[in-house]
Amino acid sequence: MMGFQSDQQPKLFYPSINLEQRIPDQHVLRRIRSQVDFDFIYDEVRDRYGIKGNISVPPPAILKMMLLLVLYNVRSERELMNTIPLRLDWLWFLGYDLDSEIPNHSVLSKARARWGVEAFRCFFERIVWQCMQAGLVDGTKLFVDSSLIEADASNNSVVSRAAFEPYLLKGCRELEARLEEPQEASCDEEPPVTPKSGAANKRHVSTTDPDASVVR
């Protein structure tokens, strides 16, 4: 028998929800929270806050927000704040609850201005260093953001390296014959081939733009 969802009134109270129990043991944020100390920031920025006025967002929470922004490749601080209420793991990592008020995105830029860009960078590097000491970062993978740029070369200029090398050798020998003192390296040796990514770029080269690559 097929079941159907009814349009029920949302619950007003959830006494059995515990964010601590909702986060898996192997979750990366649980490992970071248990092995990285964020409280050091209190002593570092104490002199940059007054003793009166509105209470600020706790400095450790600001560092954690910035770490989430980088770790999850969030496009902007505004998007970060809009996503925090939707992620139980982020709420737990920041020490918030389901009904906690999420700060405005401007608190991050204000904190950078208050602390100073150099100080902010040092604090962030200190957190990364703690992650490395805890074995959370090993540097075995490197991610590079790149984009394709159309080369100033025609597809008709692409030739096979194997077919092109005899002409290179012939030109090299003619040049060597005109030199008074030939170089130690002989032209009989195969010219070096600049490695390129992809099998097609190992076999072909553009005669007008040797740095260009063949892509789909």
Contacts in CASP RR format, 6 or more apart in sequence:
PFRMAT RR
TARGET T0000
AUTHOR 0000-0000-0000
METHOD contacts of the structure
MODEL  1
MMGFQSDQQPKLFYPSINLEQRIPDQHVLRRIRSQVDFDFIYDEVRDRYG
IKGNISVPPPAILKMMLLLVLYNVRSERELMNTIPLRLDWLWFLGYDLDS
EIPNHSVLSKARARWGVEAFRCFFERIVWQCMQAGLVDGTKLFVDSSLIE
ADASNNSVVSRAAFEPYLLKGCRELEARLEEPQEASCDEEPPVTPKSGAA
NKRHVSTTDPDASVVR
14 98 0 8 1.000
17 98 0 8 1.000
19 88 0 8 1.000
19 91 0 8 1.000
19 92 0 8 1.000
19 97 0 8 1.000
19 98 0 8 1.000
20 92 0 8 1.000
22 88 0 8 1.000
22 89 0 8 1.000
22 92 0 8 1.000
23 29 0 8 1.000
23 30 0 8 1.000
23 88 0 8 1.000
23 89 0 8 1.000
23 92 0 8 1.000
24 30 0 8 1.000
27 89 0 8 1.000
28 71 0 8 1.000
28 136 0 8 1.000
29 89 0 8 1.000
29 90 0 8 1.000
29 92 0 8 1.000
29 93 0 8 1.000
31 134 0 8 1.000
31 136 0 8 1.000
32 67 0 8 1.000
32 93 0 8 1.000
32 131 0 8 1.000
32 136 0 8 1.000
33 93 0 8 1.000
35 130 0 8 1.000
35 131 0 8 1.000
35 134 0 8 1.000
35 136 0 8 1.000
36 127 0 8 1.000
36 130 0 8 1.000
36 131 0 8 1.000
36 134 0 8 1.000
36 136 0 8 1.000
37 130 0 8 1.000
38 60 0 8 1.000
38 63 0 8 1.000
38 64 0 8 1.000
38 127 0 8 1.000
39 60 0 8 1.000
40 126 0 8 1.000
41 59 0 8 1.000
41 60 0 8 1.000
41 62 0 8 1.000
41 63 0 8 1.000
41 123 0 8 1.000
42 59 0 8 1.000
42 60 0 8 1.000
44 119 0 8 1.000
44 123 0 8 1.000
45 59 0 8 1.000
45 114 0 8 1.000
45 115 0 8 1.000
45 119 0 8 1.000
48 114 0 8 1.000
48 115 0 8 1.000
49 56 0 8 1.000
49 114 0 8 1.000
56 107 0 8 1.000
57 103 0 8 1.000
57 107 0 8 1.000
57 111 0 8 1.000
59 111 0 8 1.000
61 94 0 8 1.000
61 95 0 8 1.000
61 103 0 8 1.000
62 107 0 8 1.000
62 108 0 8 1.000
62 111 0 8 1.000
63 123 0 8 1.000
63 124 0 8 1.000
63 127 0 8 1.000
64 93 0 8 1.000
64 94 0 8 1.000
65 80 0 8 1.000
65 84 0 8 1.000
65 94 0 8 1.000
65 108 0 8 1.000
66 108 0 8 1.000
66 124 0 8 1.000
67 124 0 8 1.000
67 127 0 8 1.000
68 74 0 8 1.000
68 80 0 8 1.000
68 84 0 8 1.000
68 90 0 8 1.000
68 93 0 8 1.000
68 94 0 8 1.000
69 77 0 8 1.000
69 80 0 8 1.000
74 80 0 8 1.000
74 83 0 8 1.000
76 105 0 8 1.000
77 105 0 8 1.000
77 108 0 8 1.000
77 109 0 8 1.000
78 105 0 8 1.000
80 105 0 8 1.000
80 108 0 8 1.000
81 102 0 8 1.000
81 103 0 8 1.000
81 104 0 8 1.000
81 105 0 8 1.000
83 90 0 8 1.000
84 90 0 8 1.000
84 91 0 8 1.000
84 94 0 8 1.000
84 96 0 8 1.000
84 102 0 8 1.000
85 91 0 8 1.000
85 102 0 8 1.000
91 97 0 8 1.000
91 98 0 8 1.000
91 100 0 8 1.000
96 102 0 8 1.000
111 120 0 8 1.000
112 120 0 8 1.000
115 123 0 8 1.000
128 137 0 8 1.000
131 137 0 8 1.000
132 138 0 8 1.000
148 215 0 8 1.000
151 206 0 8 1.000
151 209 0 8 1.000
151 211 0 8 1.000
151 212 0 8 1.000
151 213 0 8 1.000
152 208 0 8 1.000
152 209 0 8 1.000
153 206 0 8 1.000
153 208 0 8 1.000
153 209 0 8 1.000
153 212 0 8 1.000
154 208 0 8 1.000
157 206 0 8 1.000
157 207 0 8 1.000
157 208 0 8 1.000
157 209 0 8 1.000
158 204 0 8 1.000
158 205 0 8 1.000
158 206 0 8 1.000
158 207 0 8 1.000
158 214 0 8 1.000
159 204 0 8 1.000
159 205 0 8 1.000
159 206 0 8 1.000
159 207 0 8 1.000
160 203 0 8 1.000
160 204 0 8 1.000
161 193 0 8 1.000
161 202 0 8 1.000
161 203 0 8 1.000
161 204 0 8 1.000
161 205 0 8 1.000
162 203 0 8 1.000
164 205 0 8 1.000
164 207 0 8 1.000
165 190 0 8 1.000
165 191 0 8 1.000
168 191 0 8 1.000
169 187 0 8 1.000
169 188 0 8 1.000
169 190 0 8 1.000
169 191 0 8 1.000
171 187 0 8 1.000
172 187 0 8 1.000
172 191 0 8 1.000
173 187 0 8 1.000
176 182 0 8 1.000
176 183 0 8 1.000
176 187 0 8 1.000
193 202 0 8 1.000
194 210 0 8 1.000
195 202 0 8 1.000
196 202 0 8 1.000
196 213 0 8 1.000
197 213 0 8 1.000
200 214 0 8 1.000
201 213 0 8 1.000
201 214 0 8 1.000
204 214 0 8 1.000
206 212 0 8 1.000
END
